[in-house]
Amino acid sequence: MRCAVGDLPFQSLDDHEWPRLPSDADAHQLAPLLEWLTRGTESSVPLAVRTQLRALVLRQAAWHRVRTAAATEILDALARSSIPTLVLKGAALAWTIYPSPALRPMTDIDLLVDRSDAAKAQTVICQLGFDAALPRRFGGHAHHLPSATRVDGGLPIIVEIHLDALTRDSGQSIAPANLVEPPRRFLLDGASRMTLGHIDMLRHLVHHMLEPSPDGLVRLIALVDLLRYARAFHAEIDWPRVEAAFPFVLNALACVHAIVPLTDQLVRYAAPDWWRPGEAGQTLRPLRWIAREASALTMVRELLLPPAWWMHGYYNVRPGRSLLFARAVRHPTRMIRWLALRVGGF
């Protein structure tokens, strides 16, 4: 079986791989979309696998209903308090680029507010019954406030008030005060809400896709989000401006082509056909995960020699070009910065 290009990087599986598919899809937040794409009597997915996927879909549907209700309650309360709020990540993408919002699970509700409104926004959320964690010893300068949690119908709802859509590790910023384009309206469960403009959204999606991952693999839902967004709003995106001001977005698309072919709309940004890195889709792991390694040599090797595919995307090095300068200078410098942030209380 092969899914539509641009929907899932998914090809035929061997018999021994099928049983792992539901859990792998769930780990990458793709179970609802995969189940939707493989419906029908002609599907080659084994019945037992489809049954497991359907069970995951039913669970995610329950979470979706609860989280949507909570998001609506929160956004209405923030609006009554005159706090301009932008909806980030899955809570916005589910309603804008997927055939049904339930096809895009969200692990939490991420909201972006101006730094001057952040404390007030957290207070508003706590008044709705959410319990915000105490200030952290480390992370006091993070890009979002401590997560706030509430249990609705036995399901935990997690909300994060962001001061910036990007982590400080990135060295860049997407905040209300420095947006490249005006925020864009969309409908969340029939109500008008605001999210990032197209270029800011593309920047955010690329950074999110290339963030270090605990298992050292790119999160496939992040890859799918990027491809679906670029395809859904291709005619509205100012691509010349993206190319001039944010070429790393296009370079990331070139790198993605090594995992799943770009659509006809985007193929002009694809990497050369001969560029097929053996580590395609592998990322650097977060520092705290690398630090758990027993061997100091293993830690040093993983820190200083991350996968080539990730290096090309993260450091905006065109596929096929040398990574020598990135490996010898840019990456060690970035590692020093990351460590300094954490020592300084990040």
VOFI-34365 format. One record per residue (C-alpha): x, y, z. Coordinates in Angstrom, 2 decimals, m for minus. Layout:
BEGIN
X, Y, Z
X, Y, Z
...
% end
This chain:
BEGIN
X, Y, Z
0.00, 0.00, 0.00
1.11, 3.56, m0.62
m0.61, 6.68, 0.69
m0.99, 9.88, m1.27
2.24, 11.81, m1.57
2.17, 14.75, 0.79
m0.10, 12.99, 3.27
2.08, 10.30, 4.83
5.63, 9.07, 4.24
4.31, 5.52, 4.27
5.08, 2.62, 1.93
4.51, m1.14, 1.86
5.37, m3.00, 5.04
6.71, m6.50, 5.54
4.48, m8.95, 7.37
6.50, m8.71, 10.58
6.22, m4.89, 10.57
2.41, m4.64, 10.48
1.85, m5.38, 14.19
4.04, m2.36, 15.11
2.17, 0.06, 12.87
m0.63, 1.13, 15.28
1.75, 1.90, 18.17
4.24, 3.65, 15.88
1.47, 5.70, 14.29
0.14, 6.65, 17.72
3.62, 7.69, 18.90
3.90, 10.02, 15.91
0.30, 11.32, 16.36
m0.67, 9.89, 12.99
m3.15, 7.17, 13.95
m6.33, 9.11, 13.00
m4.93, 10.30, 9.68
m3.53, 6.87, 8.83
m6.83, 5.16, 9.65
m8.69, 7.68, 7.47
m6.31, 7.22, 4.54
m6.49, 3.42, 4.67
m10.23, 2.95, 4.94
m12.11, 0.90, 2.38
m12.53, m2.69, 1.36
m9.54, m2.51, m1.02
m7.11, m1.51, 1.72
m4.13, m3.84, 2.05
m3.82, m3.11, 5.76
m4.57, m6.31, 7.73
m7.91, m6.34, 9.53
m6.29, m6.71, 12.96
m4.19, m3.60, 12.33
m7.20, m1.61, 11.10
m9.13, m2.66, 14.22
m6.34, m1.36, 16.46
m6.14, 1.87, 14.48
m9.90, 2.31, 14.83
m9.64, 1.89, 18.60
m6.93, 4.58, 18.70
m9.14, 6.85, 16.59
m12.04, 6.48, 19.01
m9.75, 7.38, 21.92
m8.36, 10.38, 20.08
m11.89, 11.50, 19.15
m12.80, 11.64, 22.84
m9.67, 13.67, 23.58
m10.42, 15.95, 20.67
m13.93, 16.77, 21.94
m12.68, 17.51, 25.44
m9.73, 19.60, 24.28
m11.83, 21.55, 21.81
m14.32, 22.43, 24.54
m11.48, 23.47, 26.85
m9.80, 25.55, 24.13
m13.06, 27.35, 23.43
m13.59, 28.07, 27.13
m10.03, 29.38, 27.53
m10.03, 31.54, 24.40
m13.40, 33.06, 25.32
m12.12, 33.87, 28.82
m8.94, 35.46, 27.46
m10.99, 37.51, 25.00
m13.21, 38.77, 27.83
m10.03, 39.83, 29.63
m8.89, 41.72, 26.50
m5.81, 39.56, 26.03
m4.96, 39.14, 22.31
m4.15, 35.46, 21.81
m2.77, 33.44, 18.92
m3.46, 29.71, 18.71
m0.36, 27.64, 17.90
0.43, 24.18, 16.58
m2.20, 21.45, 16.46
m5.01, 23.49, 17.96
m4.85, 25.73, 14.86
m3.61, 23.27, 12.23
m6.38, 20.75, 12.97
m8.97, 23.28, 11.85
m7.12, 24.66, 8.83
m5.28, 21.95, 6.87
m6.97, 18.64, 7.68
m10.23, 17.26, 6.18
m11.54, 16.84, 9.72
m10.04, 18.43, 12.85
m10.16, 15.10, 14.68
m7.53, 13.78, 12.24
m4.88, 15.99, 13.86
m4.35, 15.08, 17.54
m2.96, 17.72, 19.88
m1.10, 16.82, 23.04
m1.72, 20.21, 24.64
m3.17, 23.64, 23.89
m0.43, 26.12, 22.98
m1.32, 29.82, 23.07
0.89, 32.80, 22.23
0.40, 36.11, 24.03
2.45, 39.26, 24.43
4.98, 39.07, 27.24
3.18, 41.89, 29.07
m0.04, 39.83, 29.11
1.46, 36.48, 30.07
0.99, 36.64, 33.86
m2.57, 37.89, 33.46
m3.33, 35.12, 30.95
m2.02, 32.49, 33.36
m4.22, 33.92, 36.11
m7.27, 33.76, 33.83
m6.57, 30.11, 33.09
m6.13, 29.26, 36.76
m9.51, 30.88, 37.46
m10.98, 28.28, 35.09
m9.77, 25.49, 37.35
m6.36, 24.83, 35.81
m3.49, 24.14, 38.15
m0.27, 25.82, 37.06
3.01, 24.29, 38.15
5.17, 26.24, 40.55
7.96, 28.33, 39.00
10.81, 26.08, 37.94
14.30, 26.24, 39.36
15.49, 25.86, 35.79
13.46, 27.16, 32.89
12.61, 30.53, 34.36
13.55, 32.12, 31.06
11.86, 29.53, 28.86
9.66, 30.47, 25.92
6.48, 29.52, 27.77
5.14, 29.70, 31.31
4.83, 26.54, 33.43
2.16, 24.21, 32.03
m1.34, 24.46, 33.51
m3.35, 21.26, 33.87
m7.00, 20.36, 34.49
m8.78, 17.01, 34.28
m12.00, 17.00, 32.27
m14.01, 13.79, 32.08
m11.02, 11.82, 33.28
m8.77, 13.26, 30.57
m5.91, 15.65, 31.38
m5.97, 18.98, 29.56
m2.62, 20.81, 29.37
m2.30, 24.47, 28.43
0.90, 26.38, 27.76
1.03, 30.16, 27.61
3.84, 31.02, 25.22
5.83, 34.24, 25.24
7.52, 33.06, 22.06
6.65, 30.34, 19.58
10.32, 29.28, 19.41
12.59, 27.98, 22.12
15.65, 29.97, 23.14
17.75, 27.10, 21.79
16.79, 28.15, 18.27
18.42, 31.56, 18.60
15.41, 33.07, 16.81
12.04, 34.43, 17.85
8.40, 34.42, 16.75
6.57, 36.63, 19.24
3.64, 39.07, 18.96
6.07, 42.00, 18.85
8.12, 40.74, 15.89
5.73, 38.90, 13.56
6.66, 39.01, 9.88
3.02, 39.07, 8.76
m0.25, 40.04, 10.48
m2.00, 37.21, 12.35
m4.57, 35.27, 10.34
m8.15, 34.43, 11.24
m9.49, 30.87, 11.21
m12.52, 29.06, 12.56
m12.07, 26.83, 15.59
m15.26, 24.86, 16.09
m17.19, 27.64, 14.35
m15.71, 30.53, 16.34
m13.29, 33.06, 14.85
m9.79, 32.80, 16.33
m6.34, 34.07, 15.42
m3.16, 32.23, 14.49
0.17, 33.01, 12.85
0.39, 34.42, 9.35
1.60, 32.09, 6.63
5.32, 32.91, 6.71
5.49, 32.89, 10.50
3.61, 29.59, 10.49
6.06, 28.04, 8.02
8.98, 29.24, 10.14
7.38, 27.76, 13.22
6.63, 24.43, 11.55
10.19, 24.06, 10.26
11.73, 24.83, 13.65
9.29, 22.47, 15.34
10.09, 19.67, 12.89
13.85, 20.03, 13.43
13.78, 20.29, 17.22
15.81, 17.57, 18.97
13.70, 14.47, 19.54
14.02, 12.00, 22.47
14.22, 8.97, 20.18
16.43, 10.72, 17.65
13.78, 10.58, 14.91
11.88, 13.42, 13.31
8.26, 13.51, 14.51
6.28, 12.47, 11.42
3.28, 14.61, 12.42
5.55, 17.66, 12.24
6.66, 16.64, 8.75
3.06, 16.07, 7.65
1.98, 19.42, 9.13
4.65, 21.24, 7.11
3.81, 19.52, 3.83
0.05, 19.87, 4.22
0.34, 23.53, 5.18
2.59, 24.36, 2.23
0.19, 22.56, m0.08
m3.05, 23.94, 1.39
m1.96, 27.59, 1.28
0.49, 27.44, m1.60
m1.36, 30.10, m3.61
m1.51, 32.50, m0.62
2.08, 32.18, 0.59
4.53, 34.85, m0.54
7.16, 32.38, m1.73
9.55, 35.02, m3.14
9.61, 36.66, 0.30
10.22, 33.29, 1.95
13.10, 32.65, m0.45
14.63, 36.07, 0.15
14.21, 36.37, 3.92
13.84, 32.81, 5.24
15.67, 30.44, 2.88
15.98, 27.86, 5.68
12.28, 27.10, 5.16
12.91, 26.11, 1.55
16.07, 24.24, 2.53
14.02, 22.25, 5.05
11.59, 21.32, 2.27
14.57, 20.18, 0.20
15.66, 17.95, 3.08
12.13, 16.58, 3.52
12.24, 15.44, m0.11
14.73, 12.77, 0.99
11.98, 11.24, 3.17
8.84, 11.80, 1.09
8.74, 13.29, m2.42
7.48, 16.86, m2.60
4.30, 17.56, m4.53
4.35, 19.15, m7.99
3.72, 22.55, m6.38
6.88, 22.30, m4.27
9.14, 20.07, m6.34
11.17, 23.09, m7.48
12.59, 23.20, m3.95
13.47, 19.49, m3.85
16.97, 18.24, m3.17
18.81, 16.64, m6.11
17.57, 13.13, m6.80
21.03, 11.72, m6.13
21.05, 13.13, m2.58
19.81, 10.30, m0.37
21.47, 10.58, 3.05
21.45, 7.32, 4.96
20.36, 9.18, 8.10
17.31, 10.83, 6.55
14.76, 11.57, 9.26
17.21, 11.21, 12.14
17.71, 14.13, 14.51
19.83, 15.14, 17.45
18.44, 14.10, 20.82
17.85, 16.67, 23.60
20.82, 17.30, 25.86
19.10, 15.80, 28.90
18.59, 12.53, 27.00
22.16, 12.42, 25.73
23.37, 13.03, 29.30
21.79, 9.73, 30.36
24.29, 7.74, 28.34
26.65, 5.70, 30.49
29.66, 6.24, 28.27
31.29, 9.67, 28.09
32.62, 8.79, 24.66
29.10, 8.00, 23.44
27.85, 11.33, 24.78
30.60, 13.31, 23.10
30.15, 11.47, 19.81
26.39, 12.07, 19.81
26.77, 15.73, 20.77
29.40, 16.58, 18.19
28.48, 14.22, 15.35
24.72, 14.45, 14.89
23.04, 12.97, 11.79
23.92, 14.64, 8.50
20.28, 15.01, 7.43
19.48, 17.00, 10.56
22.62, 19.12, 10.17
21.63, 20.13, 6.64
18.16, 21.20, 7.80
19.04, 22.77, 11.13
22.01, 24.78, 9.90
20.51, 25.65, 6.51
23.17, 23.86, 4.47
21.90, 22.95, 1.02
21.74, 19.20, 0.35
24.88, 18.07, m1.40
27.06, 20.82, 0.01
29.79, 20.27, 2.56
28.95, 20.17, 6.26
32.55, 20.79, 7.28
32.08, 24.37, 8.54
28.79, 23.49, 10.24
30.38, 20.52, 12.02
33.65, 22.25, 12.91
32.35, 25.68, 13.94
28.62, 26.28, 13.93
27.51, 23.14, 15.74
30.10, 23.24, 18.56
29.27, 26.93, 19.04
25.58, 26.10, 19.26
26.25, 23.32, 21.77
28.22, 25.73, 23.96
25.29, 28.17, 23.81
22.80, 25.45, 24.78
24.91, 24.42, 27.73
25.37, 28.04, 28.82
21.62, 28.61, 28.72
21.06, 25.66, 31.02
23.84, 26.59, 33.41
22.39, 30.08, 33.55
18.93, 28.82, 34.48
17.46, 28.70, 30.95
% end
